[in-house]
Amino acid sequence: MATNRIGFNKFLKDVGEGQQIRLIVDSNLLIAFFDEVHSNHESVKKFLGDLDSKADVTFYTTVTTKAEFLDYQRRRFLTEGIISLVQENKDKVKISDNASAKINSLRGNRDNRLRKEETKDKELEEFDSSLNYFRDSELKEVKKAFRARDIENETGWLSICKTFLGTKLAEQEKLLDEFCVYLTTRDNKQKENIFIVEEVDWGQATLISSQTGMGYSDSMILNMALATNIENIATLDFDVIYAGAVSASGKKILLPDSRISSYKKILKKVNISN
């Protein structure tokens, strides 16, 4: 049975020199590309780099994806900075004993999650690299352990943010803005050349989510893709691949070649329809 799943290498092989390619990328792929410690960074960087050097490619995404991407980077930079306060920067940045204890406690929880993840069956090769970073609820716990502003020689939370976030999020946003084109029906050129509907029906995103149980943010990008004539979607996300088989058979879902066989059994004879 033919599927709409295509491996990165297979896709690259079939692309002609200088061919115009339009490719929708989701937050999962963008995060892997821009986060050097992400488990899939090298493979994604190679695929997108090889594609860009071979073809005339335009990468598309959505503002919803942008929000996911920047929130991930916020967690990344804050976690790395906070942990440094009890390690390499503990003599440079003074914090309270309470804050130090809270960070060490949550760092221990983070390390336990990582150890458990590393012992899992990696049949689908989907190590969750976001586990490297504190959860949002944990960042709030750390935040509560600090005073807002500096008190005598005790560093406050606002200074922590200035030091470890500072302009970094704006820099990441600029990188993303330069890398991608954001899909929107408000752009007349896109409306004329890309969109096949007058307006995106976001109720369809709810339907897609209801069909397969995928996360709503992922269903929104898949729904946006279905509203366009762009046929290629690149992802690392199992939900997007799964829902792509069910709800987007007219699109090509690009993923690492090593995962093709893993999904074959799961999605065998799935009833695909648009």
GUGUMI-730308 format. One record per residue (C-alpha): residue number from 0; residue in three letters; x, z, y. Coordinates in nm, 3 decimals, decimal comma, m for minus. Layout:
NUM;ALA;X;Z;Y
...
This chain:
0;MET;0,000;0,000;0,000
1;ALA;0,144;m0,102;0,337
2;THR;0,200;0,173;0,591
3;ASN;0,269;0,180;0,962
4;ARG;0,573;0,407;0,917
5;ILE;0,908;0,243;0,988
6;GLY;1,253;0,401;0,965
7;PHE;1,482;0,399;1,269
8;ASN;1,747;0,188;1,096
9;LYS;1,493;m0,059;0,959
10;PHE;1,345;m0,101;1,306
11;LEU;1,689;m0,155;1,461
12;LYS;1,776;m0,414;1,199
13;ASP;1,464;m0,616;1,280
14;VAL;1,513;m0,607;1,659
15;GLY;1,663;m0,922;1,806
16;GLU;1,944;m0,923;2,061
17;GLY;1,796;m0,894;2,410
18;GLN;1,442;m0,862;2,275
19;GLN;1,197;m0,684;2,503
20;ILE;1,087;m0,360;2,340
21;ARG;0,835;m0,109;2,471
22;LEU;0,852;0,228;2,302
23;ILE;0,646;0,543;2,349
24;VAL;0,849;0,859;2,286
25;ASP;0,702;1,206;2,235
26;SER;0,834;1,544;2,347
27;ASN;0,984;1,617;2,005
28;LEU;1,210;1,313;2,028
29;LEU;1,300;1,368;2,393
30;ILE;1,392;1,730;2,329
31;ALA;1,622;1,626;2,044
32;PHE;1,785;1,363;2,264
33;PHE;1,858;1,596;2,557
34;ASP;1,939;1,920;2,369
35;GLU;2,292;1,892;2,230
36;VAL;2,243;2,175;1,979
37;HIS;1,917;2,034;1,841
38;SER;1,939;1,965;1,468
39;ASN;1,839;1,601;1,521
40;HIS;2,036;1,538;1,840
41;GLU;2,301;1,307;1,695
42;SER;2,061;1,091;1,493
43;VAL;1,816;1,050;1,782
44;LYS;2,094;0,983;2,032
45;LYS;2,236;0,714;1,804
46;PHE;1,899;0,548;1,746
47;LEU;1,797;0,537;2,112
48;GLY;2,149;0,440;2,221
49;ASP;2,177;0,158;1,966
50;LEU;1,831;0,032;2,056
51;ASP;1,907;0,037;2,427
52;SER;2,234;m0,153;2,379
53;LYS;2,074;m0,417;2,155
54;ALA;1,739;m0,475;2,324
55;ASP;1,580;m0,479;2,668
56;VAL;1,394;m0,154;2,608
57;THR;1,157;0,051;2,822
58;PHE;1,080;0,406;2,715
59;TYR;0,732;0,537;2,797
60;THR;0,589;0,886;2,780
61;THR;0,324;1,103;2,947
62;VAL;0,316;1,386;3,200
63;THR;0,186;1,610;2,921
64;THR;0,505;1,536;2,729
65;LYS;0,705;1,607;3,043
66;ALA;0,547;1,953;3,068
67;GLU;0,634;2,028;2,704
68;PHE;0,989;1,904;2,755
69;LEU;1,054;2,112;3,067
70;ASP;0,900;2,424;2,914
71;TYR;1,132;2,387;2,615
72;GLN;1,430;2,357;2,852
73;ARG;1,314;2,665;3,043
74;ARG;1,313;2,865;2,719
75;ARG;1,649;2,718;2,624
76;PHE;1,832;2,799;2,948
77;LEU;1,679;3,145;2,982
78;THR;1,756;3,239;2,621
79;GLU;2,115;3,121;2,643
80;GLY;2,163;3,306;2,972
81;ILE;1,992;3,626;2,864
82;ILE;2,190;3,651;2,541
83;SER;2,513;3,597;2,736
84;LEU;2,428;3,917;2,930
85;VAL;2,494;4,124;2,618
86;GLN;2,785;3,911;2,499
87;GLU;3,037;3,712;2,705
88;ASN;2,891;3,810;3,047
89;LYS;2,822;4,178;2,977
90;ASP;3,112;4,290;3,201
91;LYS;3,032;4,038;3,476
92;VAL;2,659;4,088;3,524
93;LYS;2,537;4,447;3,534
94;ILE;2,198;4,516;3,374
95;SER;2,015;4,834;3,277
96;ASP;2,053;4,996;2,936
97;ASN;1,682;4,934;2,880
98;ALA;1,720;4,561;2,945
99;SER;2,029;4,543;2,724
100;ALA;1,848;4,717;2,437
101;LYS;1,549;4,489;2,467
102;ILE;1,766;4,176;2,462
103;ASN;1,961;4,296;2,157
104;SER;1,639;4,381;1,973
105;LEU;1,485;4,041;2,038
106;ARG;1,812;3,866;1,959
107;GLY;1,802;4,035;1,619
108;ASN;1,446;3,908;1,565
109;ARG;1,556;3,559;1,666
110;ASP;1,849;3,567;1,425
111;ASN;1,622;3,679;1,139
112;ARG;1,387;3,386;1,206
113;LEU;1,680;3,147;1,199
114;ARG;1,805;3,286;0,868
115;LYS;1,459;3,250;0,712
116;GLU;1,429;2,894;0,841
117;GLU;1,767;2,802;0,695
118;THR;1,660;2,917;0,348
119;LYS;1,342;2,710;0,343
120;ASP;1,299;2,398;0,135
121;LYS;1,413;2,116;0,360
122;GLU;1,228;1,838;0,179
123;LEU;1,102;1,700;0,510
124;GLU;1,429;1,779;0,693
125;GLU;1,244;1,937;0,983
126;PHE;1,449;2,235;1,097
127;ASP;1,265;2,383;1,393
128;SER;1,539;2,391;1,657
129;SER;1,310;2,572;1,901
130;LEU;1,377;2,882;1,687
131;ASN;1,717;2,895;1,856
132;TYR;1,536;3,022;2,164
133;PHE;1,315;3,319;2,245
134;ARG;0,942;3,271;2,224
135;ASP;0,755;3,281;2,551
136;SER;0,608;3,622;2,460
137;GLU;0,962;3,751;2,402
138;LEU;1,084;3,619;2,737
139;LYS;0,800;3,812;2,899
140;GLU;0,915;4,126;2,716
141;VAL;1,265;4,079;2,855
142;LYS;1,126;4,012;3,202
143;LYS;0,937;4,344;3,194
144;ALA;1,263;4,526;3,114
145;PHE;1,410;4,419;3,451
146;ARG;1,327;4,513;3,805
147;ALA;1,227;4,208;4,005
148;ARG;1,510;4,242;4,259
149;ASP;1,866;4,375;4,250
150;ILE;1,884;4,755;4,283
151;GLU;2,231;4,883;4,376
152;ASN;2,454;4,737;4,101
153;GLU;2,167;4,655;3,862
154;THR;2,084;4,284;3,848
155;GLY;1,715;4,197;3,892
156;TRP;1,510;3,933;3,713
157;LEU;1,496;3,697;4,010
158;SER;1,875;3,689;4,018
159;ILE;1,878;3,622;3,644
160;CYS;1,652;3,321;3,698
161;LYS;1,864;3,199;3,989
162;THR;2,180;3,227;3,780
163;PHE;2,061;3,074;3,453
164;LEU;1,782;2,843;3,565
165;GLY;1,874;2,768;3,925
166;THR;1,865;2,391;3,965
167;LYS;1,887;2,321;3,590
168;LEU;1,517;2,248;3,539
169;ALA;1,514;2,011;3,837
170;GLU;1,820;1,837;3,691
171;GLN;1,646;1,799;3,354
172;GLU;1,337;1,665;3,525
173;LYS;1,546;1,408;3,711
174;LEU;1,712;1,297;3,386
175;LEU;1,375;1,253;3,222
176;ASP;1,229;1,070;3,522
177;GLU;1,519;0,825;3,511
178;PHE;1,490;0,780;3,136
179;CYS;1,115;0,725;3,099
180;VAL;0,819;0,555;3,260
181;TYR;0,509;0,775;3,271
182;LEU;0,192;0,614;3,146
183;THR;m0,098;0,635;3,389
184;THR;m0,405;0,426;3,467
185;ARG;m0,346;0,508;3,834
186;ASP;m0,059;0,259;3,841
187;ASN;m0,210;m0,083;3,911
188;LYS;0,073;m0,270;3,738
189;GLN;0,035;m0,060;3,423
190;LYS;m0,342;m0,093;3,439
191;GLU;m0,311;m0,470;3,445
192;ASN;m0,032;m0,514;3,189
193;ILE;m0,038;m0,213;2,957
194;PHE;m0,375;m0,041;2,938
195;ILE;m0,656;m0,194;2,734
196;VAL;m0,917;0,045;2,878
197;GLU;m1,028;0,118;3,233
198;GLU;m0,976;0,490;3,190
199;VAL;m0,838;0,700;2,905
200;ASP;m1,116;0,880;2,716
201;TRP;m0,973;1,228;2,656
202;GLY;m1,265;1,310;2,430
203;GLN;m1,092;1,085;2,179
204;ALA;m0,794;1,322;2,182
205;THR;m1,030;1,596;2,069
206;LEU;m1,154;1,371;1,790
207;ILE;m0,798;1,292;1,676
208;SER;m0,714;1,662;1,673
209;SER;m1,030;1,736;1,477
210;GLN;m0,954;1,470;1,216
211;THR;m0,617;1,602;1,105
212;GLY;m0,575;1,944;1,269
213;MET;m0,282;1,827;1,481
214;GLY;m0,184;2,011;1,799
215;TYR;m0,380;1,905;2,104
216;SER;m0,078;1,804;2,313
217;ASP;0,031;1,571;2,032
218;SER;m0,320;1,428;2,001
219;MET;m0,314;1,357;2,376
220;ILE;m0,002;1,140;2,354
221;LEU;m0,138;0,958;2,048
222;ASN;m0,467;0,902;2,231
223;MET;m0,277;0,768;2,532
224;ALA;m0,086;0,531;2,304
225;LEU;m0,414;0,402;2,158
226;ALA;m0,532;0,321;2,511
227;THR;m0,237;0,082;2,559
228;ASN;m0,108;m0,240;2,406
229;ILE;0,230;m0,075;2,335
230;GLU;0,271;m0,091;1,959
231;ASN;0,575;0,132;1,896
232;ILE;0,574;0,514;1,890
233;ALA;0,895;0,705;1,808
234;THR;0,866;1,063;1,688
235;LEU;1,015;1,341;1,477
236;ASP;0,685;1,526;1,458
237;PHE;0,505;1,546;1,124
238;ASP;0,165;1,577;1,294
239;VAL;0,216;1,258;1,494
240;ILE;0,329;1,072;1,181
241;TYR;0,034;1,208;0,982
242;ALA;m0,228;1,138;1,250
243;GLY;m0,065;0,802;1,317
244;ALA;m0,150;0,702;0,960
245;VAL;m0,508;0,820;0,996
246;SER;m0,597;0,721;1,352
247;ALA;m0,343;0,463;1,468
248;SER;m0,288;0,210;1,192
249;GLY;m0,240;m0,061;1,455
250;LYS;0,070;0,112;1,590
251;LYS;0,418;0,129;1,440
252;ILE;0,529;0,489;1,393
253;LEU;0,910;0,508;1,404
254;LEU;1,085;0,800;1,235
255;PRO;1,417;0,883;1,063
256;ASP;1,467;0,671;0,750
257;SER;1,546;0,980;0,543
258;ARG;1,191;1,109;0,588
259;ILE;1,007;0,796;0,475
260;SER;1,006;0,889;0,105
261;SER;0,901;1,247;0,179
262;TYR;0,585;1,135;0,356
263;LYS;0,501;0,867;0,101
264;LYS;0,348;1,112;m0,147
265;ILE;0,169;1,315;0,119
266;LEU;0,007;1,013;0,282
267;LYS;m0,048;0,807;m0,032
268;LYS;m0,376;0,615;m0,020
269;VAL;m0,480;0,789;0,301
270;ASN;m0,790;0,634;0,452
271;ILE;m0,646;0,479;0,766
272;SER;m0,873;0,353;1,039
273;ASN;m0,866;0,312;1,413
